[in-house]
């Protein structure tokens, strides 16, 4: 899996970082993806981060 962020939608709320702090780091206005290809052991956390993003700026792309 690969995680992507739409920087036009992201507002840096930080919900993703709360769900998966080893994958996302919220900045002032946008998020940085620390690990764009997390392993399967992180799937539940990453899916929660995508689900709870208030602006729906995150998505998982299956490779």
LUMKOL-736190 format. One record per residue (C-alpha): residue number from 0; residue in three letters; x, z, y. Coordinates in steps of 0.02 Angstrom, whole numbers, plus 32768, in hexadecimal, padded with zeros to 4 digits. Example, Ala and Ser with C-alpha at 12.3 -4.5 7.8 and 13.67 -1.06 7.14 Angstrom:
# LUMKOL-736190
{0; Ala; {8267; 8186; 7F1F}}
{1; Ser; {82AC; 8165; 7FCB}}
END
This chain:
# LUMKOL-736190
{0; Unk; {8000; 8000; 8000}}
{1; Unk; {8033; 7FE0; 80B2}}
{2; Unk; {7FEE; 8039; 814C}}
{3; Unk; {7FD0; 7FDB; 81EE}}
{4; Unk; {7F98; 8011; 829B}}
{5; Unk; {7F3D; 7FAA; 831E}}
{6; Unk; {7F95; 7FE5; 83BC}}
{7; Unk; {7F0B; 7F9C; 8428}}
{8; Unk; {7E90; 8016; 83D8}}
{9; Unk; {7F00; 80AE; 83BF}}
{10; Unk; {7EEF; 8135; 8444}}
{11; Unk; {7F64; 81B7; 83F7}}
{12; Unk; {7EE0; 8235; 83C4}}
{13; Unk; {7F50; 8274; 8338}}
{14; Unk; {7ED1; 8285; 82AD}}
{15; Unk; {7F40; 821A; 823E}}
{16; Unk; {7FD5; 828D; 825A}}
{17; Unk; {7F6B; 8324; 822A}}
{18; Unk; {7F38; 82CE; 8187}}
{19; Unk; {7FE2; 8283; 8159}}
{20; Unk; {806E; 82CA; 81C6}}
{21; Unk; {80F6; 827B; 815B}}
{22; Unk; {80AC; 81CD; 8179}}
{23; Unk; {806E; 81D5; 822F}}
{24; Unk; {80AE; 821D; 82D2}}
{25; Unk; {8035; 821E; 8364}}
{26; Unk; {807B; 81F8; 840F}}
{27; Unk; {802B; 8205; 84B7}}
{28; Unk; {7FCC; 8160; 84AD}}
{29; Unk; {7FED; 811C; 83FF}}
{30; Unk; {8028; 8148; 8352}}
{31; Unk; {80CE; 8122; 82FF}}
{32; Unk; {80C9; 80FB; 8247}}
{33; Unk; {815C; 815A; 81FE}}
{34; Unk; {8145; 8112; 8151}}
{35; Unk; {80E5; 806D; 814E}}
{36; Unk; {80ED; 8062; 8090}}
{37; Unk; {80C9; 8111; 804E}}
{38; Unk; {80C9; 812A; 7F92}}
{39; Unk; {802B; 8144; 7F2E}}
{40; Unk; {803E; 8201; 7F33}}
{41; Unk; {800F; 81F8; 7FEC}}
{42; Unk; {7F77; 8187; 7FD4}}
{43; Unk; {7EF2; 820F; 7FEA}}
{44; Unk; {7F44; 824C; 808C}}
{45; Unk; {7F56; 819C; 80D1}}
{46; Unk; {7EA3; 816E; 80A4}}
{47; Unk; {7E67; 820B; 80FE}}
{48; Unk; {7ECE; 81DD; 8197}}
{49; Unk; {7E80; 812F; 8199}}
{50; Unk; {7DD1; 8175; 817E}}
{51; Unk; {7DDD; 81F9; 8208}}
{52; Unk; {7E2F; 818B; 828D}}
{53; Unk; {7DB3; 8196; 831E}}
{54; Unk; {7DD9; 80E6; 835B}}
{55; Unk; {7DEB; 8096; 82AE}}
{56; Unk; {7E99; 805A; 82DE}}
{57; Unk; {7EE6; 8073; 8232}}
{58; Unk; {7ED5; 800E; 8193}}
{59; Unk; {7F1F; 8008; 80E6}}
{60; Unk; {7F5B; 7F5F; 80A7}}
{61; Unk; {7F6F; 7F52; 7FEC}}
{62; Unk; {800D; 7EF4; 7FBB}}
END
